């Protein structure tokens, strides 16, 4: 192996290696940060569509079950179509929420791995403060996400079973018999919407915190 005889060249090569290594670490940290923010953006967009769809289901269910509905078949088709959409949305949301959780864990695990990375006590204190502040905000996402997932599964199960029941009995008596269940399902939809809004609020707070500080990990 060729040896460097010029000290200046040796120093230059060493500095270049350090620069490349630092750049690689920085890029990795920024990529982790972007992965987290990308996951939050995706879930945030999902929530916006879901909230609109919940309103559509509630309206179509009210229309289907209203007294004196003249075109039950058509009203059922609208409701059934809305149920199919929310079923797909629930699957997509669950997938995206899991990805968001995974990227968040990776982000904070890497940050904690280099917990005491600064010799400068002021920088270290600032690092610890930022980790704690952002961690607390992000923890809200996990807490709200659990409530959303459970409420979402229950709601989709309810509207799907109602669809199945009504499809077998599109008579006035059949539809009238589920009036109370229909009302409860609409209320559950409102509850789910509130849970989604809470999750969205937590996501927006975390995104704002990360964006405003330009936060990244080395």
C-alpha positions, 0 to 999 in steps of 0.5 A, a space after each residue: 500500500 502506498 504511503 503518504 510522504 507529504 504531511 500536508 497531503 496526509 492531513 488533507 486526506 484526513 480532513 476530507 474523510 472527516 468531512 465525508 463522514 460528517 456529511 453522511 451522518 447529517 444526511 442520515 439525520 435529515 432523512 430520518 427527520 424528513 421520513 417522520 414529517 412525510 409520514 405525518 403529512 400522509 396521515 394528516 391528508 388521510 384524516 382530511 378525506 376521512 372527515 369528509 367521508 364520515 359526513 357523507 356516510 351520516 347524510 346517506 344513512 339519514 337519507 336511507 332511513 328517513 320516513 317516507 323514502 320514495 327511492 329506497 334502492 337508490 338511497 341504499 346504493 349511495 350508502 353502500 358506495 360510501 361504506 366501500 369508500 370508508 372501508 378502503 380509507 380505514 385500511 389506508 389509514 391503519 397502514 399509514 399510521 403504522 408507518 408514521 409510528 415506525 419512522 417516529 420510533 426510528 427518529 427518536 431511537 437514533 436521537 437517544 443513541 447519541 444522547 450525550 454527544 456534545 462536550 459543550 454543556 450549553 449545547 447538550 442542555 439545549 439538545 436535551 430540552 429539544 428532545 424532551 419538548 418534541 418528544 412530549 408533543 410526539 407522544 400525543 400523536 401515539 396516544 391519540 392514534 390508539 383511540 382513533 384506531 379502535 374507534 375507526 375499527 368499531 365504526 367501520 364494522 357497524 356501517 358494514 353490518 348495517 349495509 349487510 342487514 339492509 341489503 337483505 331487507 329493503 322493506 319499510 319494516 326492515 329499515 324502520 327496525 334499525 332506526 335506533 342502531 342507525 342513530 347510534 352509528 351516526 353518533 359514533 361517526 361524530 365521536 370518531 371525527 372528534 378523535 381524528 381532529 384531536 390526532 390531527 391537532 397533535 400532528 400539526 403541532 409536531 410538524 410545526 415544531 419540527 419545521 420552525 426549528 429546522 430540526 435534524 439529527 446528526 
